[in-house]
Structure formats: structure tokens, C-alpha cells
Amino acid sequence: MSDYVLYLHDLQETSRFARTLAKISKPGDVICLDGDLGAGKTALTQQIAKGLDVPDSCYVTSPSFAILQEYPGRIPLYHMDFYRLSDETDVEDLGFEEFFYLSGLTVIEWSVRAGSLIPGSRLLLKMTIEDDLTRRVEIDFGNGDWQERLESYCKK
């Protein structure tokens, strides 16, 4: 169940939303990105990285094979991709849940594979492809303060 639905009609809207997420993110936050292959999870993360002032020399790519990439910025960005993992047992065995509680922003693609290890205070964004450029984003604010932080953006 989503708390809010947002439509991103082009890369500029995606960038604006991602930079808002970066601006309001705090150390220890977790943003979960789930949805279709090619829905823009990595593109959104790249824009979040720009909003966190990750240096241009650090090219943000999908960590599908590495599973985790760490980038320096205003706060560290821990970018994870659990596509190749089976379930939360794999996540736990690899020790990735420890990153959910560090002093950076953790962005997880295919977070559904981490199951109950994901903190309840996370922000969940389920992205689906509407057409060539438009993405539908179902937002689940979790039990933290994401709804308050995103309130002005979601009222637009």
C-alpha cells in the first residue's frame, strides 16, 4: 500500500525529486527503491548523489555485481543493489544490514530482497514504467518522519 503516488514525467522532474531527497536526508536514513527493470532506480540514485555533493569524479553506477558502492559526499552514500541476492538471509550473511545504521544515506535497489532486515523508518519508492519518459512512483513513508520531510514536495 502506498501513502502517495508521484509521477515523474522526465529526467528534470526525476532530478528535482532526487535532489529534494538528498537535501532532506539525514545520517542513518534508508531509501528503498523497488520496481521494474529499467524504471530508473539507478538514475534516481545518480541524482541523489549529485544532491549529496558526491564528486563528479565518482561515477555512480548500478552495483548489481559489486552489490555495494560507497561514495563520499555531504554525508556518505551507501548504494546497494540486491537484485542478485535471493532473500534476507543473503543480505544478513554478507553483513549489509550494518550499513542501514551508519552515518550515511543508504539507497537500496531491489530492497524487497532484504525483507524484515529493512528498518521500519525507511522511505520506500516503488517505481513503474508508464511510458518512455514517465515513471510512476508509489511512496510508502514508513514509520519515520519522511512524510513530514516530504510534505511540501508532495503537495505540489
C-alpha positions as a printed Julia matrix, in Angstrom:
156×3 Matrix{Float64}:
  0.0     0.0     0.0
  1.33    3.43   -0.92
  0.81    6.64    1.02
  1.24    8.86   -2.03
  1.71    8.5    -5.81
  4.05   10.77   -7.72
  4.57   10.95  -11.49
  7.99   11.88  -12.81
  7.45   12.9   -16.44
 11.05   13.46  -17.5
 14.65   13.5   -16.32
 14.33   17.06  -15.0
 11.48   16.05  -12.67
 13.43   12.97  -11.61
 16.44   15.15  -10.85
 14.37   17.67   -8.89
 12.78   14.9    -6.79
 16.11   13.16   -6.18
 17.82   16.38   -5.15
 14.97   17.07   -2.73
 15.53   13.62   -1.23
 19.25   14.38   -0.9
 18.58   17.77    0.7
 16.29   16.34    3.39
 18.26   13.15    4.03
 19.94   12.7     7.37
 22.71   10.35    8.51
 21.24    6.89    9.11
 18.4     7.27    6.58
 17.45    4.39    4.3
 15.74    4.85    0.94
 14.44    1.68   -0.71
 13.94    1.54   -4.48
 11.87   -1.28   -5.91
 10.09   -1.79   -9.21
 10.54   -2.71  -12.82
 13.87   -3.31  -14.51
 14.7    -0.08  -16.32
 12.32    2.02  -14.2
 15.07    4.47  -13.26
 16.26    3.29   -9.86
 19.91    3.89  -10.71
 19.14    7.19  -12.48
 17.34    8.39   -9.35
 20.3     7.32   -7.2
 22.72    9.18   -9.5
 20.74   12.37   -8.95
 20.58   11.77   -5.2
 24.38   11.5    -5.3
 24.61   14.87   -7.05
 22.37   16.35   -4.37
 24.69   14.93   -1.71
 27.67   16.62   -3.41
 29.3    13.34   -4.41
 32.26   14.47   -6.57
 31.84   14.23  -10.35
 34.94   12.02  -10.37
 32.86    9.35   -8.59
 30.64    7.99  -11.32
 27.61    6.34   -9.72
 26.72    3.09  -11.44
 24.4     0.24  -10.62
 26.22   -2.01   -8.15
 24.49   -5.14   -9.49
 27.69   -7.18   -9.47
 29.56   -5.45   -6.63
 26.31   -5.25   -4.59
 27.65   -2.22   -2.65
 29.34    1.0    -3.67
 30.27    3.73   -1.2
 30.62    7.36   -2.26
 31.85   10.42   -0.3
 29.58   13.45   -0.09
 27.95   15.83    2.36
 27.07   12.56    4.05
 28.37    9.22    2.73
 26.19    7.45    0.19
 25.94    3.66    0.51
 24.43    2.44   -2.76
 23.31   -1.19   -2.71
 21.69   -3.4    -5.32
 20.18   -6.65   -4.06
 18.98   -7.88   -7.47
 21.38  -10.83   -7.45
 20.58  -11.83   -3.86
 17.91  -14.39   -3.08
 16.48  -13.16    0.19
 17.23  -11.56    3.54
 19.46  -14.49    4.51
 21.91  -13.45    1.79
 21.78   -9.83    2.97
 22.39  -10.89    6.55
 25.18  -13.33    5.67
 27.01  -10.57    3.79
 26.58   -8.14    6.71
 24.91   -5.42    4.64
 22.26   -4.6     7.25
 25.01   -2.93    9.31
 25.08   -0.13    6.72
 21.43    0.68    7.48
 22.54    2.18   10.78
 25.73    4.04    9.84
 26.22    7.78    9.47
 25.36    7.99    5.79
 22.4     7.62    3.46
 21.74    4.06    2.35
 19.96    3.7    -1.01
 18.94    0.14   -1.83
 17.78   -1.07   -5.22
 15.66   -4.24   -5.08
 15.25   -3.78   -1.33
 12.38   -6.27   -1.21
 15.05   -8.99   -1.1
 16.18   -7.76    2.33
 12.74   -8.45    3.83
 12.44   -7.81    7.55
 16.02   -6.5     7.83
 14.95   -3.14    6.42
 14.25   -0.59    9.17
 10.61    0.45    9.52
 11.68    4.1     9.34
 12.8     3.71    5.71
 11.34    5.52    2.71
 10.08    3.05    0.1
  9.75    4.15   -3.52
  8.18    1.64   -5.9
  8.9     2.73   -9.46
  6.99    1.55  -12.53
  7.32    2.5   -16.17
  4.34    4.44  -17.53
  5.85    5.3   -20.93
  9.25    6.12  -22.46
  9.9     9.01  -20.07
  7.25    8.89  -17.33
  7.69    6.92  -14.13
  5.01    6.26  -11.54
  6.43    6.33   -8.02
  4.39    4.86   -5.2
  5.68    6.31   -1.94
  5.45    4.48    1.37
  6.71    6.8     4.09
  7.34    4.05    6.66
  7.09    4.79   10.37
  9.71    7.54   10.49
  9.4    11.22    9.68
  9.68   11.01    5.89
  6.09   12.15    5.38
  6.74   15.38    7.26
 10.03   15.93    5.45
  8.44   15.39    2.02
  5.15   17.13    2.8
  5.82   20.32    0.84
  7.13   18.39   -2.16
  4.15   16.01   -2.26
  1.65   18.89   -2.12
  2.88   20.34   -5.43
